[in-house]
């Protein structure tokens, strides 16, 4: 199962959990599996089947360049990154 790191900003949906292990062959399946564990999480991360503009994902340390079609291996590390504002 892939290990997913969840940002603190989503703690209300995860009951404070910061990591989860889920199955999926690509990022879309991983997000869907996460929503099965933490209902409502998919709606925060995706809109109309696309990644929200304020969210990014990495898979094994690299930005998920193929979006939701990015392959995920059973031993992958997936990280959800909220965008950072500043000025």
DSSP file (Angstrom, degrees, kcal/mol; ACC not computed):
  #  RESIDUE AA STRUCTURE BP1 BP2  ACC     N-H-->O    O-->H-N    N-H-->O    O-->H-N    TCO  KAPPA ALPHA  PHI   PSI    X-CA   Y-CA   Z-CA
    1    1 A X              0   0    0      0, 0.0    22,-0.2     0, 0.0     2,-0.2   0.000 360.0 360.0 360.0 142.4    0.0    0.0    0.0
    2    2 A X  E     -A   22   0A   0     20,-2.1    20,-2.1    73,-0.1     2,-0.5  -0.485 360.0-130.5 -73.5 146.2    1.1    3.5   -0.7
    3    3 A X  E     -Ab  21  77A   0     73,-2.5    75,-3.1    18,-0.2     2,-0.5  -0.885  21.9-160.5-100.3 127.1    1.8    5.8    2.2
    4    4 A X  E     -Ab  20  78A   0     16,-3.4    16,-1.8    -2,-0.5     2,-0.5  -0.923   8.1-149.5-112.9 128.4    0.1    9.2    2.0
    5    5 A X  E     -Ab  19  79A   0     73,-2.9    75,-2.2    -2,-0.5     2,-0.4  -0.855  16.6-157.2 -95.2 127.8    1.2   12.2    4.0
    6    6 A X        -     0   0    0     12,-3.3    75,-0.1    -2,-0.5     5,-0.0  -0.887  16.8-117.7-110.9 131.7   -1.7   14.5    4.7
    7    7 A X    >   -     0   0    0     -2,-0.4     3,-1.9     1,-0.1    74,-0.1  -0.291  22.0-116.8 -69.2 153.6   -1.2   18.2    5.6
    8    8 A X  G >  S+     0   0    0      1,-0.3     3,-2.0     2,-0.2     4,-0.2   0.783 109.5  72.9 -57.3 -29.9   -2.3   19.6    8.9
    9    9 A X  G 3  S+     0   0    0      1,-0.3     3,-0.3     2,-0.1    -1,-0.3   0.711  97.1  49.4 -60.7 -20.2   -4.8   21.8    7.1
   10   10 A X  G X> S+     0   0    0     -3,-1.9     3,-1.4     1,-0.2     4,-1.0   0.235  74.8 111.7-102.4  13.3   -7.0   18.8    6.5
   11   11 A X  H <>> +     0   0    0     -3,-2.0     5,-1.8     1,-0.3     4,-0.9   0.776  68.3  64.7 -60.9 -28.0   -6.9   17.5   10.1
   12   12 A X  H 345S+     0   0    0     -3,-0.3    -1,-0.3     1,-0.2     3,-0.1   0.834 107.2  42.4 -65.2 -30.4  -10.6   18.2   10.6
   13   13 A X  H <45S+     0   0    0     -3,-1.4    -1,-0.2     1,-0.2    -2,-0.2   0.687 118.6  44.5 -86.1 -19.7  -11.4   15.6    7.9
   14   14 A X  H ><5S-     0   0    0     -4,-1.0     3,-1.5    -3,-0.1    -2,-0.2   0.366 106.9-115.8-107.3   4.3   -8.9   13.0    9.1
   15   15 A X  T 3<5S-     0   0    0     -4,-0.9    -3,-0.2     1,-0.3    -4,-0.1   0.783  80.1 -52.3  64.9  25.0   -9.5   13.2   12.8
   16   16 A X  T 3 <S+     0   0    0     -5,-1.8    -1,-0.3     1,-0.3    -5,-0.1   0.321  98.8 145.5  93.4  -7.5   -6.0   14.5   13.2
   17   17 A X    <   -     0   0    0     -3,-1.5    -1,-0.3    -6,-0.3    -3,-0.1  -0.412  27.1-175.0 -65.3 137.2   -4.4   11.6   11.2
   18   18 A X        +     0   0    0      1,-0.2   -12,-3.3    -2,-0.1     2,-0.3   0.484  66.3  38.7-110.8  -8.4   -1.4   12.8    9.2
   19   19 A X  E     +A    5   0A   0    -14,-0.2     2,-0.3     2,-0.0   -14,-0.2  -0.987  58.8 177.3-141.8 150.9   -0.6    9.6    7.4
   20   20 A X  E     -A    4   0A   0    -16,-1.8   -16,-3.4    -2,-0.3     2,-0.5  -0.989  22.4-137.9-148.8 152.3   -2.6    6.8    5.8
   21   21 A X  E     +A    3   0A   0     -2,-0.3     2,-0.3   -18,-0.2   -18,-0.2  -0.967  36.1 158.4-113.9 121.5   -1.8    3.7    3.8
   22   22 A X  E     -A    2   0A   0    -20,-2.1   -20,-2.1    -2,-0.5     2,-0.3  -0.928  34.9-117.5-138.9 161.2   -4.1    3.1    0.8
   23   23 A X        +     0   0    0     -2,-0.3    10,-0.2   -22,-0.2     2,-0.2  -0.703  44.1 132.5 -98.7 152.3   -4.0    1.1   -2.4
   24   24 A X        -     0   0    0     -2,-0.3   -22,-0.1    48,-0.1    -2,-0.1  -0.690  47.8-139.8 169.1 142.2   -4.2    2.6   -5.9
   25   25 A X  S    S+     0   0    0     -2,-0.2    47,-2.2    46,-0.1     2,-0.3   0.642  92.1  16.1 -87.5 -15.5   -2.4    2.2   -9.2
   26   26 A X  B  > S-E   71   0B   0     45,-0.3     4,-2.0     1,-0.0    45,-0.2  -0.911  90.8 -93.2-146.6 174.3   -2.5    5.9   -9.9
   27   27 A X  H  > S+     0   0    0     43,-1.7     4,-2.6    40,-0.3     5,-0.2   0.855 120.8  57.8 -62.2 -36.5   -3.1    9.2   -8.0
   28   28 A X  H  > S+     0   0    0     40,-2.4     4,-2.2     1,-0.2    -1,-0.2   0.929 109.0  45.3 -58.3 -46.2   -6.9    9.2   -8.9
   29   29 A X  H  > S+     0   0    0     39,-0.3     4,-2.3     2,-0.2    -1,-0.2   0.855 111.4  53.1 -67.6 -34.7   -7.3    5.8   -7.3
   30   30 A X  H  X S+     0   0    0     -4,-2.0     4,-2.5     2,-0.2    -2,-0.2   0.928 109.8  47.6 -64.9 -45.1   -5.3    6.8   -4.2
   31   31 A X  H  X S+     0   0    0     -4,-2.6     4,-2.1     1,-0.2    -2,-0.2   0.912 112.2  50.2 -62.9 -41.8   -7.5    9.9   -3.7
   32   32 A X  H  X S+     0   0    0     -4,-2.2     4,-1.2    -5,-0.2    -1,-0.2   0.910 111.2  48.3 -62.2 -42.4  -10.6    7.8   -4.1
   33   33 A X  H  X S+     0   0    0     -4,-2.3     4,-1.2   -10,-0.2    -2,-0.2   0.883 109.0  53.7 -66.3 -38.3   -9.2    5.3   -1.5
   34   34 A X  H  X S+     0   0    0     -4,-2.5     4,-3.5     1,-0.2     3,-0.4   0.900 105.1  54.5 -60.4 -40.4   -8.4    8.1    0.9
   35   35 A X  H  < S+     0   0    0     -4,-2.1    -1,-0.2     1,-0.2    -2,-0.2   0.811 102.7  57.4 -65.2 -28.7  -11.9    9.4    0.6
   36   36 A X  H  < S+     0   0    0     -4,-1.2     3,-0.3    -3,-0.2    -1,-0.2   0.837 115.1  36.6 -67.3 -32.3  -13.1    5.9    1.6
   37   37 A X  H  < S+     0   0    0     -4,-1.2     2,-0.5    -3,-0.4    -2,-0.2   0.861 132.9  27.0 -84.3 -41.3  -11.1    6.2    4.8
   38   38 A X  S >< S-     0   0    0     -4,-3.5     3,-2.0    -5,-0.1     4,-0.3  -0.777  87.0-145.2-125.5  84.0  -11.7    9.9    5.4
   39   39 A X  T 3  S+     0   0    0     -2,-0.5    -3,-0.1    -3,-0.3    -4,-0.1  -0.196  83.3  28.1 -54.4 136.0  -15.1   10.9    3.8
   40   40 A X  T 3> S+     0   0    0     -5,-0.1     4,-1.0     0, 0.0    -1,-0.2   0.192  89.0 104.2  99.1 -14.8  -15.1   14.4    2.3
   41   41 A X  H <> S+     0   0    0     -3,-2.0     4,-1.6     1,-0.2     3,-0.5   0.898  75.8  55.1 -67.9 -40.2  -11.4   14.4    1.5
   42   42 A X  H  > S+     0   0    0     -4,-0.3     4,-2.9     1,-0.2    -1,-0.2   0.897 104.4  54.6 -59.9 -40.2  -11.8   13.9   -2.2
   43   43 A X  H  4 S+     0   0    0      1,-0.2    -1,-0.2     2,-0.2    -2,-0.2   0.800 108.6  49.2 -65.1 -28.4  -14.1   16.9   -2.4
   44   44 A X  H  < S+     0   0    0     -4,-1.0    -1,-0.2    -3,-0.5    -2,-0.2   0.795 118.9  38.0 -77.3 -29.1  -11.4   19.1   -0.8
   45   45 A X  H  < S+     0   0    0     -4,-1.6     7,-2.9    -3,-0.2     2,-0.3   0.766 118.9  40.9 -94.3 -29.0   -8.7   17.8   -3.2
   46   46 A X  E  <  -F   51   0C   0     -4,-2.9     2,-0.4     5,-0.3     5,-0.2  -0.874  53.4-169.6-124.6 153.8  -10.6   17.6   -6.5
   47   47 A X  E >  S-F   50   0C   0      3,-3.0     3,-1.5    -2,-0.3    -4,-0.0  -0.964  81.0 -12.3-141.1 124.2  -13.2   19.6   -8.3
   48   48 A X  T 3  S-     0   0    0     -2,-0.4     3,-0.1     1,-0.3    -1,-0.0   0.869 130.6 -53.3  52.9  39.3  -15.0   18.2  -11.4
   49   49 A X  T 3  S+     0   0    0      1,-0.2     2,-0.3   -21,-0.0    -1,-0.3   0.596 119.6 103.6  76.4  11.1  -12.5   15.4  -11.5
   50   50 A X  E <  S-F   47   0C   0     -3,-1.5    -3,-3.0    17,-0.1    -1,-0.2  -0.902  81.0 -94.3-125.3 154.6   -9.4   17.7  -11.5
   51   51 A X  E     -F   46   0C   0     -2,-0.3    -5,-0.3    -5,-0.2    -6,-0.1  -0.459  48.3-108.8 -66.4 131.8   -6.9   18.6   -8.8
   52   52 A X    >   -     0   0    0     -7,-2.9     3,-1.7    -2,-0.2    -1,-0.1  -0.270  25.3-119.0 -57.6 146.8   -7.9   21.8   -7.1
   53   53 A X  T 3  S+     0   0    0      1,-0.3    -1,-0.1    -3,-0.1    -2,-0.1   0.703 112.0  56.3 -65.1 -18.2   -5.6   24.8   -8.0
   54   54 A X  T 3  S+     0   0    0     29,-0.1    29,-2.8    28,-0.0     2,-0.4   0.248 100.2  72.3 -97.2  13.5   -4.5   25.2   -4.3
   55   55 A X  E <   -C   82   0A   0     -3,-1.7     2,-0.3    27,-0.2    27,-0.2  -0.967  53.6-179.8-129.2 143.7   -3.3   21.6   -4.0
   56   56 A X  E     -C   81   0A   0     25,-2.5    25,-3.5    -2,-0.4     2,-0.4  -0.949  12.3-149.7-133.9 158.9   -0.3   19.7   -5.4
   57   57 A X  E     -C   80   0A   0     -2,-0.3     7,-2.6    23,-0.2     2,-0.4  -0.958   3.5-161.2-126.8 146.4    0.8   16.1   -5.1
   58   58 A X  E     -CD  79  63A   0     21,-2.1    21,-2.3    -2,-0.4     2,-0.5  -0.960   3.5-160.4-119.8 148.6    4.2   14.5   -5.1
   59   59 A X  E >  S-CD  78  62A   0      3,-2.7     3,-1.4    -2,-0.4    19,-0.2  -0.981  80.5 -15.1-127.5 118.3    4.8   10.8   -5.7
   60   60 A X  T 3  S-     0   0    0     17,-3.3    18,-0.1    -2,-0.5    -1,-0.1   0.872 131.0 -51.4  54.7  40.7    8.2    9.5   -4.5
   61   61 A X  T 3  S+     0   0    0     16,-0.5     2,-0.4     1,-0.2    -1,-0.3   0.398 117.3 104.2  85.0  -2.3    9.5   13.0   -4.1
   62   62 A X  E <  S-D   59   0A   0     -3,-1.4    -3,-2.7     1,-0.0    -1,-0.2  -0.908  80.2-101.8-115.1 141.2    8.6   14.3   -7.6
   63   63 A X  E     -D   58   0A   0     -2,-0.4     2,-2.2    -5,-0.2    -5,-0.3  -0.310  42.1-108.6 -55.2 138.1    5.7   16.6   -8.5
   64   64 A X    >   +     0   0    0     -7,-2.6     3,-1.8     1,-0.2    -1,-0.1  -0.486  45.8 176.0 -73.3  80.4    2.9   14.5  -10.0
   65   65 A X  T 3  S+     0   0    0     -2,-2.2    -1,-0.2     1,-0.3     3,-0.1   0.717  74.5  54.4 -64.2 -24.3    3.4   15.8  -13.6
   66   66 A X  T >  S-     0   0    0      1,-0.3     3,-1.9    -3,-0.1    -1,-0.3   0.207  99.6-144.3 -94.6  15.7    0.7   13.5  -15.0
   67   67 A X  G X  S-     0   0    0     -3,-1.8     3,-1.9     1,-0.3    -1,-0.3  -0.295  71.5  -8.3  59.0-138.1   -1.9   14.8  -12.6
   68   68 A X  G 3  S+     0   0    0      1,-0.3   -40,-2.4   -41,-0.1   -39,-0.3   0.635 133.8  63.7 -68.4 -13.6   -4.3   12.2  -11.4
   69   69 A X  G <  S+     0   0    0     -3,-1.9    -1,-0.3   -42,-0.2    -2,-0.2   0.415  71.7 126.8 -88.5   1.4   -2.9    9.7  -14.0
   70   70 A X    <   -     0   0    0     -3,-1.9   -43,-1.7    -6,-0.1   -42,-0.1  -0.413  67.2-114.5 -60.2 125.4    0.5    9.7  -12.2
   71   71 A X  B     -E   26   0B   0    -45,-0.2     2,-0.4    -2,-0.2   -45,-0.3  -0.309  28.9-162.2 -64.2 145.1    1.4    6.1  -11.5
   72   72 A X        -     0   0    0    -47,-2.2     2,-0.2    -3,-0.1   -48,-0.1  -0.998   4.8-151.0-130.0 126.9    1.6    5.0   -7.9
   73   73 A X    >   -     0   0    0     -2,-0.4     3,-1.9     1,-0.1   -47,-0.0  -0.534  32.0-106.9 -90.3 161.9    3.5    1.8   -6.8
   74   74 A X  T 3  S+     0   0    0      1,-0.3    -1,-0.1    -2,-0.2   -52,-0.1   0.790 122.9  44.3 -58.6 -27.0    2.5   -0.2   -3.7
   75   75 A X  T 3  S+     0   0    0    -73,-0.1    -1,-0.3     2,-0.1   -73,-0.1   0.250  90.2 127.9-101.4  13.1    5.7    1.1   -2.0
   76   76 A X    <   -     0   0    0     -3,-1.9   -73,-2.5     1,-0.1     2,-0.6  -0.282  54.2-138.3 -71.2 153.7    5.2    4.8   -3.1
   77   77 A X  E     -b    3   0A   0    -75,-0.2   -17,-3.3   -73,-0.0   -16,-0.5  -0.969  22.1-169.3-108.7 117.7    5.3    7.8   -0.8
   78   78 A X  E     -bC   4  59A   0    -75,-3.1   -73,-2.9    -2,-0.6     2,-0.4  -0.905   0.7-166.5-109.5 135.8    2.5   10.3   -1.8
   79   79 A X  E     -bC   5  58A   0    -21,-2.3   -21,-2.1    -2,-0.4     2,-0.6  -0.985  12.8-147.1-126.2 131.3    2.4   13.7   -0.3
   80   80 A X  E     - C   0  57A   0    -75,-2.2     2,-0.5    -2,-0.4   -23,-0.2  -0.854  20.1-165.9 -94.1 124.7   -0.4   16.2   -0.5
   81   81 A X  E     - C   0  56A   0    -25,-3.5   -25,-2.5    -2,-0.6     2,-0.2  -0.946  10.0-149.1-117.8 117.3    0.9   19.8   -0.6
   82   82 A X  E     - C   0  55A   0     -2,-0.5   -27,-0.2   -27,-0.2   -28,-0.0  -0.577  34.7-102.5 -76.1 147.6   -1.3   22.8    0.0
   83   83 A X        -     0   0    0    -29,-2.8     2,-0.5    -2,-0.2    -1,-0.1  -0.367  33.2-132.3 -68.7 152.0   -0.3   25.9   -1.9
   84   84 A X        -     0   0    0     -3,-0.1     2,-0.2    -2,-0.0    -1,-0.1  -0.893  15.6-155.3-107.9 132.8    1.5   28.5    0.1
   85   85 A X        +     0   0    0     -2,-0.5     2,-0.3     2,-0.0     0, 0.0  -0.651  27.8 136.6 -99.5 162.0    0.6   32.2   -0.1
   86   86 A X              0   0    0     -2,-0.2    -2,-0.0     1,-0.1     0, 0.0  -0.979 360.0 360.0 176.4 177.9    2.9   35.0    0.6
   87   87 A X              0   0    0     -2,-0.3    -1,-0.1     0, 0.0    -2,-0.0   0.410 360.0 360.0-166.2 360.0    4.0   38.3   -0.4
